[in-house]
Amino acid sequence: MKATVARFIVELLKQAGVDTVFGVTGHSVFDITDALYGDPAIRFVPALHEGSAAYMAAAYAKAR
């Protein structure tokens, strides 16, 4: 598997204890979302808007 900045970001998230990421998909972040989908330790939850992703992340954090 080729080492990329996106995979490095995912590894840093795992080291920080992140298990779920909320975000939007798009051409500028395809590498990161692909790396997230490729790693079963972190769940990626797509949203249609950045604001929605922020609300989802805040609610998820409060519910935990």
Z-matrix of the N, CA and C atoms (Angstrom, degrees):
N
C 1 1.447
C 2 1.528 1 108.56
N 3 1.292 2 116.08 1 132.10
C 4 1.459 3 121.95 2 -176.09
C 5 1.536 4 110.98 3 -75.88
N 6 1.319 5 115.86 4 134.24
C 7 1.463 6 121.25 5 177.46
C 8 1.524 7 108.88 6 -78.34
N 9 1.324 8 115.80 7 127.39
C 10 1.459 9 121.24 8 178.41
C 11 1.522 10 109.08 9 -134.75
N 12 1.310 11 115.63 10 167.89
C 13 1.462 12 120.18 11 177.18
C 14 1.526 13 109.58 12 -62.76
N 15 1.330 14 117.18 13 -37.94
C 16 1.466 15 120.33 14 179.63
C 17 1.528 16 110.84 15 -61.21
N 18 1.310 17 117.87 16 -43.53
C 19 1.472 18 121.01 17 178.41
C 20 1.530 19 110.45 18 -65.99
N 21 1.329 20 116.57 19 -36.19
C 22 1.456 21 121.04 20 176.77
C 23 1.532 22 110.15 21 -62.59
N 24 1.328 23 117.26 22 -41.92
C 25 1.463 24 121.56 23 177.90
C 26 1.521 25 110.33 24 -61.37
N 27 1.326 26 117.21 25 -43.99
C 28 1.460 27 121.13 26 178.87
C 29 1.527 28 110.61 27 -62.80
N 30 1.322 29 117.43 28 -41.01
C 31 1.469 30 120.26 29 177.89
C 32 1.531 31 111.22 30 -63.33
N 33 1.331 32 117.06 31 -40.35
C 34 1.464 33 120.10 32 177.17
C 35 1.532 34 111.16 33 -63.97
N 36 1.324 35 116.37 34 -39.70
C 37 1.464 36 119.49 35 177.32
C 38 1.527 37 110.92 36 -62.80
N 39 1.325 38 116.89 37 -41.97
C 40 1.465 39 120.37 38 178.33
C 41 1.515 40 111.05 39 -63.75
N 42 1.324 41 117.61 40 -42.23
C 43 1.465 42 121.03 41 179.11
C 44 1.528 43 111.18 42 -63.34
N 45 1.331 44 116.31 43 -29.77
C 46 1.466 45 120.78 44 179.09
C 47 1.520 46 111.81 45 -81.86
N 48 1.330 47 117.99 46 -3.42
C 49 1.454 48 121.11 47 177.39
C 50 1.520 49 114.25 48 88.44
N 51 1.309 50 117.21 49 14.33
C 52 1.462 51 120.91 50 -179.67
C 53 1.526 52 108.78 51 -75.31
N 54 1.342 53 116.10 52 130.55
C 55 1.467 54 119.08 53 177.86
C 56 1.525 55 112.46 54 -116.60
N 57 1.333 56 117.51 55 -14.01
C 58 1.458 57 122.00 56 -179.65
C 59 1.522 58 109.31 57 -142.21
N 60 1.334 59 115.74 58 136.67
C 61 1.461 60 121.86 59 178.14
C 62 1.522 61 107.79 60 -125.41
N 63 1.315 62 116.77 61 130.39
C 64 1.457 63 122.96 62 175.32
C 65 1.520 64 107.80 63 -105.70
N 66 1.315 65 117.60 64 135.55
C 67 1.451 66 118.90 65 -179.58
C 68 1.513 67 112.59 66 -174.04
N 69 1.306 68 114.43 67 -177.57
C 70 1.454 69 121.96 68 178.05
C 71 1.525 70 108.72 69 -108.83
N 72 1.306 71 114.73 70 152.97
C 73 1.454 72 118.95 71 175.83
C 74 1.517 73 108.34 72 -101.33
N 75 1.291 74 115.50 73 155.83
C 76 1.456 75 120.96 74 179.44
C 77 1.504 76 109.78 75 175.90
N 78 1.295 77 115.36 76 166.80
C 79 1.461 78 120.58 77 -174.95
C 80 1.522 79 113.04 78 -55.60
N 81 1.315 80 117.20 79 -36.81
C 82 1.464 81 120.07 80 -175.63
C 83 1.528 82 113.29 81 -73.60
N 84 1.333 83 118.62 82 -17.31
C 85 1.460 84 121.05 83 -178.54
C 86 1.530 85 112.73 84 -123.15
N 87 1.328 86 118.37 85 15.74
C 88 1.462 87 121.23 86 -179.71
C 89 1.524 88 111.99 87 -56.89
N 90 1.322 89 118.07 88 -39.95
C 91 1.464 90 120.07 89 -179.29
C 92 1.526 91 111.21 90 -62.00
N 93 1.325 92 116.42 91 -40.82
C 94 1.460 93 120.13 92 -179.30
C 95 1.528 94 110.62 93 -70.25
N 96 1.336 95 117.21 94 -44.99
C 97 1.467 96 118.32 95 179.85
C 98 1.521 97 110.93 96 -65.78
N 99 1.323 98 118.22 97 -35.99
C 100 1.464 99 120.46 98 176.02
C 101 1.522 100 110.60 99 -62.76
N 102 1.337 101 117.08 100 -41.75
C 103 1.465 102 120.72 101 178.83
C 104 1.529 103 110.64 102 -66.14
N 105 1.337 104 117.15 103 -36.87
C 106 1.466 105 120.39 104 177.43
C 107 1.523 106 111.07 105 -66.42
N 108 1.335 107 116.76 106 -44.79
C 109 1.466 108 120.15 107 178.69
C 110 1.526 109 111.33 108 -65.43
N 111 1.327 110 116.99 109 -27.62
C 112 1.457 111 120.71 110 -178.70
C 113 1.514 112 114.24 111 -80.87
N 114 1.320 113 117.74 112 -6.27
C 115 1.461 114 121.35 113 -178.38
C 116 1.530 115 108.99 114 -116.35
N 117 1.313 116 118.60 115 113.99
C 118 1.465 117 120.36 116 -176.29
C 119 1.534 118 114.18 117 -70.32
N 120 1.326 119 118.33 118 -11.09
C 121 1.465 120 120.49 119 -177.92
C 122 1.527 121 112.28 120 -76.08
N 123 1.332 122 117.22 121 -20.66
C 124 1.462 123 120.90 122 -178.70
C 125 1.519 124 108.63 123 -122.88
N 126 1.334 125 115.46 124 130.01
C 127 1.470 126 120.92 125 177.84
C 128 1.520 127 108.32 126 -95.06
N 129 1.329 128 117.00 127 129.53
C 130 1.459 129 122.09 128 176.25
C 131 1.519 130 108.74 129 -101.88
N 132 1.332 131 116.13 130 125.01
C 133 1.459 132 122.08 131 179.40
C 134 1.526 133 107.32 132 -110.77
N 135 1.329 134 117.34 133 108.41
C 136 1.464 135 119.42 134 -178.35
C 137 1.519 136 112.23 135 -77.04
N 138 1.317 137 115.70 136 146.14
C 139 1.465 138 122.58 137 175.96
C 140 1.533 139 107.76 138 -127.93
N 141 1.307 140 115.71 139 163.90
C 142 1.462 141 119.91 140 -179.05
C 143 1.522 142 112.70 141 -89.42
N 144 1.332 143 116.92 142 -14.62
C 145 1.460 144 120.44 143 -178.11
C 146 1.523 145 108.85 144 -148.13
N 147 1.331 146 115.86 145 148.99
C 148 1.463 147 120.35 146 -178.44
C 149 1.527 148 111.62 147 -60.12
N 150 1.324 149 116.51 148 -38.65
C 151 1.455 150 120.37 149 179.92
C 152 1.520 151 111.52 150 -63.82
N 153 1.327 152 116.04 151 -40.67
C 154 1.463 153 120.10 152 177.68
C 155 1.519 154 110.86 153 -62.59
N 156 1.318 155 116.83 154 -41.50
C 157 1.463 156 121.04 155 179.14
C 158 1.526 157 110.55 156 -62.69
N 159 1.332 158 116.88 157 -38.98
C 160 1.466 159 120.40 158 179.25
C 161 1.525 160 111.09 159 -65.84
N 162 1.329 161 117.14 160 -42.88
C 163 1.472 162 120.46 161 177.26
C 164 1.526 163 110.92 162 -63.84
N 165 1.322 164 116.76 163 -42.15
C 166 1.462 165 120.55 164 179.12
C 167 1.518 166 110.50 165 -61.95
N 168 1.333 167 117.00 166 -43.67
C 169 1.468 168 121.08 167 -179.42
C 170 1.526 169 110.96 168 -65.22
N 171 1.338 170 116.78 169 -40.36
C 172 1.462 171 120.13 170 179.90
C 173 1.529 172 111.01 171 -65.73
N 174 1.326 173 116.16 172 -43.45
C 175 1.468 174 119.58 173 178.90
C 176 1.515 175 111.23 174 -65.64
N 177 1.312 176 117.12 175 -39.31
C 178 1.464 177 121.34 176 178.43
C 179 1.520 178 110.82 177 -62.84
N 180 1.329 179 116.52 178 -42.86
C 181 1.464 180 120.69 179 179.90
C 182 1.526 181 111.17 180 -65.52
N 183 1.327 182 118.07 181 -38.79
C 184 1.463 183 121.05 182 179.56
C 185 1.524 184 111.52 183 -69.73
N 186 1.327 185 116.26 184 -33.55
C 187 1.454 186 119.91 185 -177.31
C 188 1.526 187 112.75 186 -76.86
N 189 1.289 188 117.09 187 -17.29
C 190 1.475 189 120.52 188 -177.90
C 191 1.474 190 111.68 189 -80.93
